[in-house]
Amino acid sequence: MRELVWMEGAGNRFALHDSLTQGALERPAERIQELAGGPRQPDGLLVLEADEDAGVRMTVYNRDGSRPEACGNGLRCLALAAVDAGHVRPGETFSVATDGGVRRAHVDSELSVRVSMGAGRVVGTHTFSLHGQQVQGIECEVGNPHVVLVRPSLTDAEVTGFGPEIERDERFPRGTNVEFVVGSGSRLRARVWERGVGETAACGTGACAIAIALAPPLPVEVCLPGGTLIVDREDGELWLTGPVVRLA
């Protein structure tokens, strides 16, 4: 059996290690940095472990070796892997412990993997002086930190220029993820600069942050370069739905 399997959630690419079947993974923070220098360039490393209360646990390592509190697309990939490996029964809703709290997951098919993301909240607004512009951002928490910017268009100059500056802004001592959004209503387009990674093809917690920052009627579709994610609310929690692809 391969030590790592590769999965992609709406464009977010992950290497995954199943500790329940293969034993503990040594040096996970170093391993992801080694993988990041290779040809496949994963956005993160997911470690599937046992948990006394929830049954299974997800631990995530960013490309730079840091450990984020939450990862929506990583959670969706891990949920499908847990079903594939027989750790949970297909069609049941099960719990996954994460650094951001216990989440729930349900796998209908590879095209529809659905996970809870907590309540989420808007923290406040900020003004950033960026490249001669005054830019407004909405700070949100979805188990991890985000700043959402509503922009007239999605340009490389803004994503790769504004993104790292806001990520390292002194107002965010833990760093922050940054979402750039265009549109309104039930269908939005976005690009994401992820803390500890750089620009990624998608971001599940980022899609949830966009939904609570812009407060459209839910459900809302967030169209990212790697695919479309749906954010809804049920029983006071945000739920994230989208596809997962098993990679060879």
Sine and cosine of phi, psi and omega as CSV:
sin_phi,cos_phi,sin_psi,cos_psi,sin_omega,cos_omega
0.00,0.00,0.67,-0.74,0.02,-1.00
-0.92,0.39,0.62,-0.78,0.01,-1.00
-0.91,0.42,-0.61,0.79,-0.01,-1.00
-0.85,-0.53,0.65,-0.76,0.19,-0.98
-0.93,-0.37,0.40,-0.92,-0.08,-1.00
-0.89,-0.45,0.72,-0.69,-0.06,-1.00
-0.64,-0.77,0.37,-0.93,-0.02,-1.00
-0.67,-0.74,0.82,-0.57,0.03,-1.00
-0.94,-0.34,0.98,-0.21,-0.02,-1.00
0.80,0.59,0.59,0.81,0.03,-1.00
0.98,-0.22,-0.36,0.93,0.09,-1.00
-0.96,0.28,0.86,-0.51,-0.07,-1.00
-0.98,-0.21,0.74,-0.68,-0.04,-1.00
-0.72,-0.69,0.55,-0.83,0.30,-0.95
-1.00,-0.09,0.65,-0.76,-0.07,-1.00
-0.77,-0.64,0.72,-0.70,0.08,-1.00
-0.89,-0.45,0.78,-0.62,0.00,-1.00
-0.99,-0.14,0.99,-0.14,-0.02,-1.00
-0.94,0.33,-0.35,0.94,-0.02,-1.00
-0.93,0.36,-0.52,0.85,-0.02,-1.00
-0.96,-0.27,-0.37,0.93,-0.12,-0.99
-0.88,-0.48,0.00,1.00,-0.04,-1.00
0.99,0.11,0.12,-0.99,-0.09,-1.00
-0.90,0.44,0.55,-0.83,0.07,-1.00
-1.00,-0.04,0.82,-0.58,0.01,-1.00
-0.98,0.18,0.60,-0.80,0.11,-0.99
0.77,0.64,0.80,0.60,-0.08,-1.00
-0.87,0.50,-0.63,0.78,0.00,-1.00
-0.90,0.44,-0.60,0.80,0.05,-1.00
-0.96,0.27,-0.59,0.81,-0.02,-1.00
-0.88,0.48,-0.69,0.72,-0.03,-1.00
-0.91,0.41,-0.56,0.83,0.04,-1.00
-0.93,0.37,-0.58,0.81,0.08,-1.00
-0.91,0.42,-0.69,0.72,0.00,-1.00
-0.91,0.42,-0.57,0.82,-0.02,-1.00
-0.90,0.44,-0.41,0.91,0.04,-1.00
-1.00,0.04,0.00,1.00,-0.03,-1.00
-1.00,-0.07,-0.10,-0.99,-0.09,-1.00
-0.95,0.30,-0.37,0.93,-0.12,-0.99
-1.00,-0.02,-0.32,0.95,0.12,-0.99
0.73,0.68,0.90,0.43,0.05,-1.00
-0.93,0.38,0.48,-0.88,0.10,-1.00
-0.97,0.23,-0.41,0.91,-0.02,-1.00
-0.20,-0.98,0.17,-0.99,0.07,-1.00
-0.90,-0.43,0.79,-0.61,0.03,-1.00
-0.96,-0.28,0.74,-0.68,0.07,-1.00
-0.89,-0.46,0.87,-0.49,0.03,-1.00
-1.00,-0.06,0.86,-0.52,-0.08,-1.00
-0.75,-0.67,0.17,-0.99,0.10,-1.00
-0.99,0.15,0.47,-0.88,0.08,-1.00
-0.64,-0.76,0.74,-0.67,-0.09,-1.00
-0.88,0.48,-0.63,0.78,-0.08,-1.00
-1.00,-0.01,-0.77,0.64,-0.09,-1.00
-1.00,0.10,-0.38,0.92,-0.07,-1.00
0.97,-0.24,-0.81,0.59,0.06,-1.00
-0.76,-0.65,0.40,-0.92,0.00,-1.00
-0.75,-0.66,0.56,-0.83,0.13,-0.99
-0.91,-0.41,0.80,-0.61,0.18,-0.98
-0.89,-0.46,0.71,-0.71,-0.10,-1.00
-0.88,-0.47,0.64,-0.77,0.13,-0.99
-0.82,-0.57,0.80,-0.60,0.06,-1.00
-0.94,0.33,0.19,-0.98,-0.03,-1.00
-0.84,0.53,-0.52,0.85,-0.01,-1.00
-1.00,0.04,0.09,1.00,0.03,-1.00
1.00,-0.06,-0.13,0.99,0.03,-1.00
-0.96,0.28,0.29,-0.96,-0.10,-1.00
-0.88,-0.47,0.98,-0.21,-0.01,-1.00
-0.96,0.26,0.37,-0.93,-0.02,-1.00
-0.97,0.26,-0.48,0.88,-0.10,-0.99
-0.50,-0.86,0.40,-0.92,0.04,-1.00
-0.35,-0.94,0.97,-0.24,-0.10,-0.99
-0.92,0.39,-0.74,0.67,0.00,-1.00
-0.95,0.32,-0.54,0.84,0.11,-0.99
-0.88,0.47,-0.65,0.76,0.04,-1.00
-0.90,0.44,-0.63,0.78,0.02,-1.00
-0.92,0.39,-0.64,0.76,0.05,-1.00
-0.90,0.44,-0.70,0.72,0.00,-1.00
-0.90,0.44,-0.59,0.81,0.02,-1.00
-0.88,0.48,-0.70,0.71,0.02,-1.00
-0.91,0.41,-0.64,0.77,0.03,-1.00
-0.89,0.45,-0.61,0.79,0.01,-1.00
-0.90,0.43,-0.61,0.79,0.06,-1.00
-0.94,0.35,-0.71,0.70,0.01,-1.00
-0.83,0.56,-0.64,0.76,-0.07,-1.00
-0.99,0.15,-0.11,0.99,0.01,-1.00
0.99,0.13,0.23,0.97,0.03,-1.00
-0.96,0.28,-0.45,0.89,0.10,-1.00
-0.71,-0.71,0.37,-0.93,-0.04,-1.00
-0.99,0.13,0.63,-0.78,0.06,-1.00
-0.85,0.52,0.64,-0.77,0.08,-1.00
1.00,0.04,-0.11,0.99,0.00,-1.00
-0.99,-0.15,0.48,-0.88,0.13,-0.99
-1.00,0.04,0.80,-0.60,-0.08,-1.00
-0.76,-0.65,0.29,-0.96,-0.05,-1.00
-0.99,-0.15,0.57,-0.82,0.07,-1.00
-0.75,-0.66,0.85,-0.52,0.08,-1.00
-0.98,0.21,0.69,-0.72,0.05,-1.00
-0.71,-0.71,0.16,-0.99,0.06,-1.00
-0.91,0.41,-0.32,0.95,0.02,-1.00
-0.99,-0.11,0.07,1.00,-0.02,-1.00
0.83,-0.55,0.09,-1.00,0.01,-1.00
-0.99,0.15,0.76,-0.65,0.00,-1.00
-0.88,-0.48,0.30,-0.95,0.04,-1.00
-0.92,-0.39,0.46,-0.89,-0.05,-1.00
-0.63,-0.78,0.52,-0.85,0.05,-1.00
-0.58,-0.82,0.80,-0.60,-0.02,-1.00
-0.94,-0.34,0.95,-0.32,0.12,-0.99
-0.99,0.10,-0.70,0.72,0.02,-1.00
-0.20,-0.98,0.05,-1.00,0.06,-1.00
-0.88,0.48,-0.43,0.90,-0.02,-1.00
-0.99,0.13,-0.22,0.98,-0.06,-1.00
-0.57,-0.82,1.00,0.05,0.10,-0.99
-0.94,-0.35,0.83,-0.56,-0.20,-0.98
-0.84,-0.54,0.74,-0.67,-0.02,-1.00
-0.69,-0.72,0.50,-0.86,0.10,-1.00
-0.99,0.11,0.50,-0.87,-0.10,-1.00
-0.79,-0.62,0.28,0.96,-0.06,-1.00
0.99,0.17,-0.02,-1.00,-0.08,-1.00
-0.97,0.24,-0.60,0.80,-0.10,-0.99
0.94,0.34,0.42,-0.91,0.04,-1.00
-0.38,-0.93,0.48,-0.88,0.13,-0.99
-1.00,0.05,0.79,-0.61,-0.04,-1.00
-1.00,0.00,-0.67,0.75,-0.02,-1.00
0.22,-0.98,-0.14,-0.99,0.00,-1.00
-0.87,-0.48,0.43,-0.90,-0.01,-1.00
-0.66,-0.75,0.45,-0.89,0.16,-0.99
-0.93,-0.36,0.75,-0.66,-0.01,-1.00
-0.89,-0.46,0.69,-0.72,0.12,-0.99
-1.00,-0.08,0.96,-0.28,-0.13,-0.99
-0.77,-0.64,0.92,-0.40,0.11,-0.99
0.80,0.60,0.68,0.73,0.04,-1.00
0.99,0.12,0.09,1.00,0.01,-1.00
-0.90,-0.44,0.49,-0.87,0.17,-0.99
-0.99,-0.16,0.91,-0.41,-0.14,-0.99
-0.88,-0.47,0.74,-0.67,0.01,-1.00
-1.00,-0.05,0.67,-0.74,0.04,-1.00
-0.71,-0.71,0.50,-0.87,0.00,-1.00
-0.94,-0.34,0.88,-0.48,0.00,-1.00
-1.00,0.10,0.75,-0.66,-0.01,-1.00
-0.72,-0.69,0.39,-0.92,0.14,-0.99
-0.85,-0.52,0.80,-0.60,0.10,-1.00
-0.75,-0.66,0.78,0.62,-0.15,-0.99
0.99,0.10,-0.42,0.91,0.12,-0.99
-0.63,-0.78,0.25,-0.97,-0.15,-0.99
-1.00,0.08,0.56,-0.83,0.02,-1.00
-0.59,-0.81,0.46,-0.89,0.22,-0.98
-0.79,-0.61,0.82,-0.58,-0.06,-1.00
-0.96,-0.28,0.80,-0.61,0.03,-1.00
-0.90,-0.43,0.83,-0.56,0.11,-0.99
-1.00,-0.01,0.85,-0.52,-0.13,-0.99
-0.81,-0.59,0.37,-0.93,0.03,-1.00
-0.94,0.33,-0.43,0.90,0.03,-1.00
-0.41,-0.91,0.22,-0.98,-0.03,-1.00
-0.95,-0.31,0.99,-0.14,-0.08,-1.00
-0.95,-0.32,0.48,-0.88,0.07,-1.00
-0.86,0.51,-0.64,0.77,-0.06,-1.00
-0.86,0.50,-0.64,0.76,0.00,-1.00
-0.96,0.27,-0.73,0.68,-0.07,-1.00
-0.89,0.46,-0.75,0.66,-0.05,-1.00
-1.00,0.08,-0.27,0.96,0.04,-1.00
-1.00,-0.08,-0.80,0.59,0.00,-1.00
-0.96,0.29,-0.62,0.79,-0.13,-0.99
-0.80,0.60,-0.84,0.54,-0.04,-1.00
-0.91,0.40,-0.49,0.87,0.03,-1.00
-0.93,0.37,-0.68,0.73,0.03,-1.00
-0.94,0.34,-0.64,0.77,0.03,-1.00
-0.79,0.62,-0.65,0.76,-0.10,-1.00
-0.98,-0.19,0.19,0.98,0.00,-1.00
-0.86,0.51,0.63,-0.77,-0.08,-1.00
-0.89,0.45,-0.29,0.96,0.04,-1.00
-0.95,0.30,-0.20,0.98,-0.02,-1.00
-0.84,-0.54,0.99,0.13,-0.09,-1.00
-0.88,0.48,-0.41,0.91,0.06,-1.00
-1.00,0.03,-0.02,1.00,-0.21,-0.98
0.98,0.18,0.17,-0.99,0.01,-1.00
-0.49,-0.87,0.44,-0.90,0.18,-0.98
-0.99,0.13,0.45,-0.90,-0.07,-1.00
-0.74,-0.68,0.80,-0.60,0.02,-1.00
-0.93,-0.37,0.71,-0.70,0.07,-1.00
-0.93,-0.38,0.82,-0.57,-0.20,-0.98
-0.76,-0.65,0.63,-0.77,0.19,-0.98
-0.80,-0.60,0.47,-0.88,0.05,-1.00
0.98,-0.20,0.00,-1.00,0.03,-1.00
-0.43,-0.90,0.17,-0.99,0.04,-1.00
0.99,0.14,-0.56,-0.83,-0.18,-0.98
-1.00,0.00,0.00,1.00,0.01,-1.00
-0.65,-0.76,0.89,-0.47,-0.09,-1.00
-0.82,-0.57,0.46,-0.89,0.11,-0.99
-0.92,-0.38,0.59,-0.81,-0.08,-1.00
-0.45,-0.89,0.38,-0.92,0.22,-0.98
-0.77,-0.64,0.44,-0.90,-0.13,-0.99
-0.74,-0.67,0.72,-0.70,0.19,-0.98
-0.97,-0.26,0.91,-0.40,-0.10,-1.00
-1.00,-0.09,0.70,-0.71,0.08,-1.00
-0.85,0.53,0.80,-0.60,0.05,-1.00
0.98,0.20,0.07,1.00,-0.05,-1.00
-0.74,-0.67,-0.76,0.65,-0.18,-0.98
0.95,-0.32,-0.28,-0.96,0.02,-1.00
-0.93,0.36,0.70,-0.71,0.05,-1.00
-0.85,-0.53,0.33,-0.94,-0.03,-1.00
-0.94,0.34,-0.34,0.94,0.02,-1.00
-0.29,-0.96,0.24,-0.97,0.05,-1.00
-0.40,-0.92,0.90,-0.44,-0.06,-1.00
-0.94,0.35,-0.73,0.68,0.05,-1.00
-0.91,0.42,-0.52,0.85,0.06,-1.00
-0.90,0.43,-0.64,0.76,0.06,-1.00
-0.88,0.48,-0.64,0.77,0.03,-1.00
-0.92,0.39,-0.65,0.76,0.04,-1.00
-0.87,0.48,-0.67,0.75,0.04,-1.00
-0.86,0.50,-0.69,0.73,-0.03,-1.00
-0.89,0.46,-0.66,0.76,-0.03,-1.00
-0.99,0.15,-0.47,0.88,0.01,-1.00
-0.94,0.33,-0.67,0.74,-0.05,-1.00
-1.00,-0.01,-0.31,0.95,0.07,-1.00
0.77,0.63,0.75,0.66,0.12,-0.99
-0.98,0.21,0.24,-0.97,0.14,-0.99
-0.87,0.50,0.73,-0.69,0.01,-1.00
-1.00,-0.10,0.54,-0.84,0.16,0.99
-0.98,0.22,0.38,-0.92,0.06,-1.00
-0.77,-0.64,0.60,-0.80,0.08,-1.00
-0.99,-0.14,0.78,-0.63,0.07,-1.00
-0.93,-0.37,0.93,-0.38,-0.07,-1.00
-1.00,-0.07,0.91,-0.41,-0.03,-1.00
-0.93,-0.38,0.27,-0.96,-0.02,-1.00
-0.80,0.60,-0.54,0.84,-0.05,-1.00
-1.00,-0.02,-0.18,0.98,-0.03,-1.00
0.40,-0.92,-0.01,-1.00,-0.05,-1.00
-0.95,-0.30,0.71,-0.70,0.06,-1.00
-0.89,-0.45,0.57,-0.82,0.01,-1.00
-0.93,-0.37,0.78,-0.63,0.04,-1.00
-0.91,-0.41,0.79,-0.61,0.02,-1.00
-0.73,-0.68,0.08,-1.00,0.06,-1.00
-0.77,-0.64,0.70,-0.71,0.01,-1.00
-0.57,-0.82,0.77,-0.63,0.02,-1.00
0.80,0.60,0.63,0.77,0.07,-1.00
0.99,0.16,0.01,1.00,0.00,-1.00
-0.90,-0.43,0.53,-0.85,0.18,-0.98
-0.97,0.26,0.61,-0.79,0.09,-1.00
-0.82,-0.57,0.67,-0.74,-0.06,-1.00
-0.90,-0.44,0.80,-0.60,-0.03,-1.00
-0.79,-0.61,0.64,-0.77,0.06,-1.00
-0.02,-1.00,-0.05,-1.00,-0.05,-1.00
-1.00,0.06,0.38,-0.92,0.16,-0.99
-0.75,-0.66,0.69,-0.72,0.00,-1.00
-0.89,-0.46,0.75,-0.66,0.15,-0.99
-0.99,0.10,0.81,-0.59,-0.03,-1.00
-0.99,-0.15,0.55,-0.83,0.00,-1.00
-0.95,0.31,0.00,0.00,0.00,0.00
